[in-house]
Amino acid sequence: MSHEVLQDYDIAELKTMLADMDEPSYRAVQIFSKLAAGVGVSDMTDLPKTLRSKLIERFVTEPVRIDDCLESKDGSKKFLFALHDGNIVEGVFMPHNYGNTACLSTQVGCRMGCAFCASGIDGKIRDLTAGEILAEAVQAAVYTGKRLDNVVLMGSGEPLDNYDNTAKFIRLINSREGVGLGQRNISLSTCGLCDGIYRLADDGFTVTLSVSLHATTDENRRKIMPVANKYSIADIVRAAKYYFEKTGRRIIYEYALIKDNMSYFDVKRLAEITSGYSSHVNLIMLNKVREKDVTGCTAAEAERFRDRIEKAGVSVTVRRSMGADIEGACGQLRRRRLYND
């Protein structure tokens, strides 16, 4: 049986594939649009039955399904997505007053090994394909019955460690014949893979770049993020500035509030790191991860730290924490399912 995912195909590729099957090329837009709306191939009644049978026989046409959903009192929904090969990943639907956001995974597991994240505990199993990432978004929209206004690639995995599939996903979800989500409504979070940041800029993407900084010195960053052994903060800032210069898009620095990174020195360093270009610091209150011994902070401590940063002239907010009552941090629901915990 083929493991080719039909959702991986863009319209041009669908046209070529249909021609090889002696089918008319105009069917490509029909198929692409229906898939983006969450319609299964067997339900595409505007296609001939023979074509539907060919597609079902040749491709994985339902690469992602929702296996479980936890609903939070704040309105967010945590999904456990079952993949066609038996693997599972997570996603989150978050309603906001400015629109609905879906947080998607780009890999099964993660090999970055950050000290505060459950996603990387078992390492990376495999990359998701572009069509699988797209199918997560489509399934979230179908399940909730809500239009997705924003997508954040902040679930399991490092998007730039799966660059080709991540890039194609952005193009697929951006397509007007499908979901039609603009790049300005897509955020990509990276732990600081500088080569990928440069490539993203040079390839003409204009998504919002969110850099997981989480410390203001290389010494402290190496304690919690192994990637810091390869890329220094200076390297990351150079890459971020390059992205800003190429795209004009403000850089977001994600900063997890950990007991050891909230000093007055850290305030001074954040002011230095963000000076001279359009940037913003997004402070994150950590959801507790049982397997990780990382001490977070209280809401009052977060507000005090934010005030100090703001007084230093830095654009800063405390990110609204959602899904704490349903283990909103990435990787937790997956591990609970895998290990029956």
C-alpha positions as a Python dict, from the first residue, in 0.01 Angstrom:
ca = {
    (1, 'M'): (0, 0, 0),
    (2, 'S'): (127, 347, -90),
    (3, 'H'): (212, 587, 190),
    (4, 'E'): (188, 890, -40),
    (5, 'V'): (-32, 1156, 117),
    (6, 'L'): (-274, 1315, -128),
    (7, 'Q'): (-276, 1641, 70),
    (8, 'D'): (97, 1679, -6),
    (9, 'Y'): (11, 1770, -365),
    (10, 'D'): (-33, 2129, -477),
    (11, 'I'): (-254, 2210, -774),
    (12, 'A'): (25, 2190, -1033),
    (13, 'E'): (133, 1851, -898),
    (14, 'L'): (-227, 1729, -895),
    (15, 'K'): (-263, 1828, -1261),
    (16, 'T'): (47, 1628, -1353),
    (17, 'M'): (-71, 1330, -1152),
    (18, 'L'): (-416, 1341, -1310),
    (19, 'A'): (-265, 1358, -1658),
    (20, 'D'): (-64, 1045, -1578),
    (21, 'M'): (-394, 878, -1480),
    (22, 'D'): (-560, 993, -1805),
    (23, 'E'): (-791, 1223, -1610),
    (24, 'P'): (-873, 1587, -1698),
    (25, 'S'): (-650, 1845, -1531),
    (26, 'Y'): (-939, 2070, -1426),
    (27, 'R'): (-1022, 1814, -1158),
    (28, 'A'): (-711, 1930, -971),
    (29, 'V'): (-875, 2244, -832),
    (30, 'Q'): (-1183, 2047, -732),
    (31, 'I'): (-976, 1793, -540),
    (32, 'F'): (-749, 2053, -378),
    (33, 'S'): (-1038, 2272, -265),
    (34, 'K'): (-1241, 1983, -127),
    (35, 'L'): (-945, 1846, 70),
    (36, 'A'): (-882, 2192, 216),
    (37, 'A'): (-1245, 2200, 330),
    (38, 'G'): (-1210, 1863, 502),
    (39, 'V'): (-1416, 1666, 251),
    (40, 'G'): (-1305, 1303, 219),
    (41, 'V'): (-1237, 1165, -128),
    (42, 'S'): (-1522, 915, -98),
    (43, 'D'): (-1757, 1209, -37),
    (44, 'M'): (-1643, 1411, -340),
    (45, 'T'): (-1957, 1335, -535),
    (46, 'D'): (-1867, 1587, -805),
    (47, 'L'): (-1584, 1351, -907),
    (48, 'P'): (-1649, 1035, -1111),
    (49, 'K'): (-1664, 723, -897),
    (50, 'T'): (-1382, 569, -1100),
    (51, 'L'): (-1151, 863, -1018),
    (52, 'R'): (-1241, 847, -651),
    (53, 'S'): (-1154, 478, -649),
    (54, 'K'): (-820, 545, -818),
    (55, 'L'): (-729, 810, -562),
    (56, 'I'): (-829, 595, -265),
    (57, 'E'): (-634, 299, -404),
    (58, 'R'): (-317, 499, -476),
    (59, 'F'): (-298, 751, -188),
    (60, 'V'): (-340, 800, 181),
    (61, 'T'): (-642, 1028, 158),
    (62, 'E'): (-713, 1067, 530),
    (63, 'P'): (-367, 1115, 681),
    (64, 'V'): (-487, 1270, 1009),
    (65, 'R'): (-788, 1213, 1229),
    (66, 'I'): (-878, 1347, 1572),
    (67, 'D'): (-838, 1061, 1818),
    (68, 'D'): (-912, 1259, 2133),
    (69, 'C'): (-1005, 1612, 2235),
    (70, 'L'): (-975, 1774, 2577),
    (71, 'E'): (-1177, 2089, 2626),
    (72, 'S'): (-1061, 2363, 2862),
    (73, 'K'): (-1278, 2594, 3067),
    (74, 'D'): (-1115, 2883, 2875),
    (75, 'G'): (-1255, 2753, 2544),
    (76, 'S'): (-934, 2604, 2407),
    (77, 'K'): (-929, 2248, 2278),
    (78, 'K'): (-634, 2009, 2293),
    (79, 'F'): (-632, 1755, 2010),
    (80, 'L'): (-457, 1424, 1989),
    (81, 'F'): (-412, 1364, 1617),
    (82, 'A'): (-375, 1004, 1502),
    (83, 'L'): (-161, 971, 1190),
    (84, 'H'): (-211, 709, 921),
    (85, 'D'): (100, 514, 1028),
    (86, 'G'): (-2, 481, 1393),
    (87, 'N'): (199, 775, 1525),
    (88, 'I'): (31, 1052, 1723),
    (89, 'V'): (91, 1426, 1758),
    (90, 'E'): (-85, 1711, 1933),
    (91, 'G'): (-248, 2038, 1838),
    (92, 'V'): (-445, 2309, 2013),
    (93, 'F'): (-739, 2525, 1904),
    (94, 'M'): (-742, 2863, 2081),
    (95, 'P'): (-1030, 3110, 2046),
    (96, 'H'): (-934, 3476, 2090),
    (97, 'N'): (-1119, 3803, 2050),
    (98, 'Y'): (-901, 3870, 1744),
    (99, 'G'): (-975, 3534, 1581),
    (100, 'N'): (-928, 3160, 1611),
    (101, 'T'): (-578, 3015, 1624),
    (102, 'A'): (-460, 2658, 1566),
    (103, 'C'): (-128, 2544, 1708),
    (104, 'L'): (14, 2266, 1489),
    (105, 'S'): (292, 2008, 1515),
    (106, 'T'): (559, 1970, 1246),
    (107, 'Q'): (731, 1653, 1370),
    (108, 'V'): (649, 1342, 1570),
    (109, 'G'): (857, 1418, 1877),
    (110, 'C'): (1153, 1654, 1861),
    (111, 'R'): (1531, 1624, 1874),
    (112, 'M'): (1604, 1968, 2020),
    (113, 'G'): (1589, 1848, 2383),
    (114, 'C'): (1487, 2172, 2555),
    (115, 'A'): (1475, 2138, 2934),
    (116, 'F'): (1119, 2266, 2979),
    (117, 'C'): (943, 2080, 2695),
    (118, 'A'): (781, 1736, 2698),
    (119, 'S'): (786, 1700, 2318),
    (120, 'G'): (1151, 1604, 2300),
    (121, 'I'): (1167, 1355, 2587),
    (122, 'D'): (1170, 1056, 2351),
    (123, 'G'): (1354, 1234, 2068),
    (124, 'K'): (1231, 1275, 1711),
    (125, 'I'): (1041, 984, 1556),
    (126, 'R'): (990, 1135, 1211),
    (127, 'D'): (904, 1450, 1020),
    (128, 'L'): (547, 1528, 925),
    (129, 'T'): (480, 1584, 557),
    (130, 'A'): (340, 1915, 435),
    (131, 'G'): (2, 1751, 376),
    (132, 'E'): (-9, 1603, 725),
    (133, 'I'): (56, 1945, 880),
    (134, 'L'): (-217, 2091, 658),
    (135, 'A'): (-454, 1810, 757),
    (136, 'E'): (-408, 1901, 1126),
    (137, 'A'): (-535, 2252, 1051),
    (138, 'V'): (-822, 2125, 840),
    (139, 'Q'): (-930, 1873, 1102),
    (140, 'A'): (-923, 2138, 1377),
    (141, 'A'): (-1145, 2365, 1168),
    (142, 'V'): (-1388, 2086, 1081),
    (143, 'Y'): (-1412, 1965, 1442),
    (144, 'T'): (-1480, 2310, 1587),
    (145, 'G'): (-1687, 2435, 1295),
    (146, 'K'): (-1482, 2755, 1311),
    (147, 'R'): (-1274, 2930, 1049),
    (148, 'L'): (-905, 2945, 1133),
    (149, 'D'): (-778, 3302, 1134),
    (150, 'N'): (-425, 3220, 1245),
    (151, 'V'): (-190, 2924, 1253),
    (152, 'V'): (114, 2890, 1477),
    (153, 'L'): (378, 2625, 1417),
    (154, 'M'): (453, 2584, 1786),
    (155, 'G'): (341, 2229, 1852),
    (156, 'S'): (566, 1924, 1868),
    (157, 'G'): (884, 1951, 1665),
    (158, 'E'): (1116, 2219, 1532),
    (159, 'P'): (972, 2357, 1204),
    (160, 'L'): (1310, 2456, 1061),
    (161, 'D'): (1445, 2107, 1131),
    (162, 'N'): (1177, 1994, 884),
    (163, 'Y'): (1233, 2285, 648),
    (164, 'D'): (1113, 2150, 313),
    (165, 'N'): (783, 2018, 447),
    (166, 'T'): (726, 2328, 658),
    (167, 'A'): (789, 2554, 358),
    (168, 'K'): (554, 2355, 138),
    (169, 'F'): (286, 2355, 409),
    (170, 'I'): (299, 2737, 417),
    (171, 'R'): (249, 2747, 41),
    (172, 'L'): (-34, 2494, 55),
    (173, 'I'): (-232, 2669, 329),
    (174, 'N'): (-166, 3005, 162),
    (175, 'S'): (-320, 2892, -168),
    (176, 'R'): (-634, 3085, -258),
    (177, 'E'): (-796, 2770, -397),
    (178, 'G'): (-768, 2609, -55),
    (179, 'V'): (-762, 2750, 297),
    (180, 'G'): (-628, 3083, 171),
    (181, 'L'): (-452, 3181, 493),
    (182, 'G'): (-216, 3475, 444),
    (183, 'Q'): (145, 3444, 552),
    (184, 'R'): (99, 3733, 794),
    (185, 'N'): (-144, 3508, 980),
    (186, 'I'): (114, 3231, 1017),
    (187, 'S'): (372, 3225, 1297),
    (188, 'L'): (672, 2996, 1290),
    (189, 'S'): (852, 2925, 1615),
    (190, 'T'): (1214, 2814, 1609),
    (191, 'C'): (1461, 2743, 1887),
    (192, 'G'): (1713, 2937, 1680),
    (193, 'L'): (1827, 2731, 1381),
    (194, 'C'): (2003, 3021, 1213),
    (195, 'D'): (2064, 2848, 879),
    (196, 'G'): (1690, 2790, 851),
    (197, 'I'): (1612, 3152, 938),
    (198, 'Y'): (1838, 3278, 659),
    (199, 'R'): (1687, 3027, 418),
    (200, 'L'): (1333, 3128, 513),
    (201, 'A'): (1416, 3491, 436),
    (202, 'D'): (1596, 3413, 109),
    (203, 'D'): (1310, 3192, -9),
    (204, 'G'): (1074, 3488, 14),
    (205, 'F'): (859, 3388, 309),
    (206, 'T'): (699, 3661, 520),
    (207, 'V'): (553, 3462, 810),
    (208, 'T'): (593, 3596, 1162),
    (209, 'L'): (922, 3465, 1301),
    (210, 'S'): (913, 3370, 1669),
    (211, 'V'): (1249, 3286, 1819),
    (212, 'S'): (1257, 3080, 2139),
    (213, 'L'): (1524, 3269, 2332),
    (214, 'H'): (1451, 3177, 2696),
    (215, 'A'): (1783, 3309, 2832),
    (216, 'T'): (1995, 3619, 2784),
    (217, 'T'): (2343, 3465, 2805),
    (218, 'D'): (2492, 3175, 2611),
    (219, 'E'): (2598, 3010, 2936),
    (220, 'N'): (2245, 3002, 3075),
    (221, 'R'): (2093, 2913, 2741),
    (222, 'R'): (2319, 2609, 2704),
    (223, 'K'): (2182, 2479, 3036),
    (224, 'I'): (1827, 2458, 2904),
    (225, 'M'): (1864, 2442, 2523),
    (226, 'P'): (2120, 2210, 2361),
    (227, 'V'): (2092, 2405, 2034),
    (228, 'A'): (2284, 2684, 2210),
    (229, 'N'): (2597, 2472, 2174),
    (230, 'K'): (2581, 2536, 1800),
    (231, 'Y'): (2429, 2884, 1772),
    (232, 'S'): (2512, 3171, 2004),
    (233, 'I'): (2268, 3447, 2094),
    (234, 'A'): (2478, 3681, 1876),
    (235, 'D'): (2429, 3437, 1584),
    (236, 'I'): (2054, 3433, 1645),
    (237, 'V'): (2027, 3813, 1663),
    (238, 'R'): (2219, 3848, 1334),
    (239, 'A'): (1986, 3600, 1166),
    (240, 'A'): (1677, 3767, 1313),
    (241, 'K'): (1792, 4109, 1194),
    (242, 'Y'): (1852, 3965, 848),
    (243, 'Y'): (1498, 3827, 843),
    (244, 'F'): (1362, 4164, 953),
    (245, 'E'): (1560, 4348, 685),
    (246, 'K'): (1443, 4109, 411),
    (247, 'T'): (1077, 4098, 515),
    (248, 'G'): (1003, 4408, 721),
    (249, 'R'): (834, 4178, 973),
    (250, 'R'): (874, 4237, 1345),
    (251, 'I'): (1072, 3967, 1524),
    (252, 'I'): (910, 3799, 1824),
    (253, 'Y'): (1133, 3666, 2100),
    (254, 'E'): (967, 3398, 2310),
    (255, 'Y'): (1095, 3404, 2667),
    (256, 'A'): (989, 3133, 2912),
    (257, 'L'): (975, 3264, 3267),
    (258, 'I'): (1210, 3041, 3464),
    (259, 'K'): (1337, 3115, 3814),
    (260, 'D'): (1695, 3168, 3693),
    (261, 'N'): (1628, 3405, 3399),
    (262, 'M'): (1431, 3690, 3558),
    (263, 'S'): (1702, 3915, 3706),
    (264, 'Y'): (1770, 4284, 3649),
    (265, 'F'): (2068, 4174, 3441),
    (266, 'D'): (1828, 3980, 3215),
    (267, 'V'): (1620, 4296, 3173),
    (268, 'K'): (1930, 4485, 3060),
    (269, 'R'): (2030, 4208, 2820),
    (270, 'L'): (1681, 4188, 2667),
    (271, 'A'): (1699, 4562, 2600),
    (272, 'E'): (2034, 4509, 2423),
    (273, 'I'): (1920, 4206, 2224),
    (274, 'T'): (1608, 4380, 2091),
    (275, 'S'): (1750, 4725, 2018),
    (276, 'G'): (1791, 4871, 1669),
    (277, 'Y'): (1517, 4680, 1483),
    (278, 'S'): (1146, 4604, 1517),
    (279, 'S'): (1110, 4337, 1782),
    (280, 'H'): (890, 4226, 2066),
    (281, 'V'): (936, 4007, 2374),
    (282, 'N'): (662, 3758, 2452),
    (283, 'L'): (688, 3634, 2810),
    (284, 'I'): (559, 3281, 2862),
    (285, 'M'): (435, 3136, 3188),
    (286, 'L'): (517, 2768, 3170),
    (287, 'N'): (257, 2497, 3201),
    (288, 'K'): (395, 2241, 3445),
    (289, 'V'): (556, 1938, 3278),
    (290, 'R'): (572, 1650, 3523),
    (291, 'E'): (883, 1496, 3368),
    (292, 'K'): (1080, 1822, 3378),
    (293, 'D'): (1235, 1983, 3685),
    (294, 'V'): (1200, 2347, 3576),
    (295, 'T'): (1066, 2607, 3817),
    (296, 'G'): (837, 2870, 3668),
    (297, 'C'): (689, 3179, 3831),
    (298, 'T'): (363, 3321, 3959),
    (299, 'A'): (140, 3560, 3766),
    (300, 'A'): (244, 3845, 3998),
    (301, 'E'): (614, 3775, 3936),
    (302, 'A'): (552, 3769, 3562),
    (303, 'E'): (380, 4108, 3574),
    (304, 'R'): (665, 4261, 3778),
    (305, 'F'): (924, 4130, 3533),
    (306, 'R'): (721, 4261, 3240),
    (307, 'D'): (701, 4607, 3402),
    (308, 'R'): (1079, 4618, 3444),
    (309, 'I'): (1134, 4522, 3081),
    (310, 'E'): (882, 4779, 2962),
    (311, 'K'): (1055, 5052, 3164),
    (312, 'A'): (1379, 4955, 2985),
    (313, 'G'): (1212, 5055, 2656),
    (314, 'V'): (1132, 4707, 2527),
    (315, 'S'): (801, 4614, 2362),
    (316, 'V'): (676, 4329, 2581),
    (317, 'T'): (366, 4132, 2678),
    (318, 'V'): (288, 3833, 2894),
    (319, 'R'): (137, 3572, 2667),
    (320, 'R'): (-212, 3469, 2767),
    (321, 'S'): (-182, 3119, 2908),
    (322, 'M'): (-446, 2881, 2775),
    (323, 'G'): (-521, 2517, 2838),
    (324, 'A'): (-343, 2477, 3173),
    (325, 'D'): (-627, 2258, 3300),
    (326, 'I'): (-591, 2023, 3002),
    (327, 'E'): (-210, 2000, 3004),
    (328, 'G'): (-169, 2258, 2729),
    (329, 'A'): (209, 2220, 2707),
    (330, 'C'): (316, 2025, 2397),
    (331, 'G'): (390, 1658, 2434),
    (332, 'Q'): (200, 1589, 2756),
    (333, 'L'): (-119, 1438, 2613),
    (334, 'R'): (83, 1229, 2367),
    (335, 'R'): (301, 1086, 2642),
    (336, 'R'): (0, 1012, 2857),
    (337, 'R'): (-150, 812, 2572),
    (338, 'L'): (174, 632, 2485),
    (339, 'Y'): (253, 529, 2840),
    (340, 'N'): (-101, 501, 2977),
    (341, 'D'): (-11, 755, 3243),
}
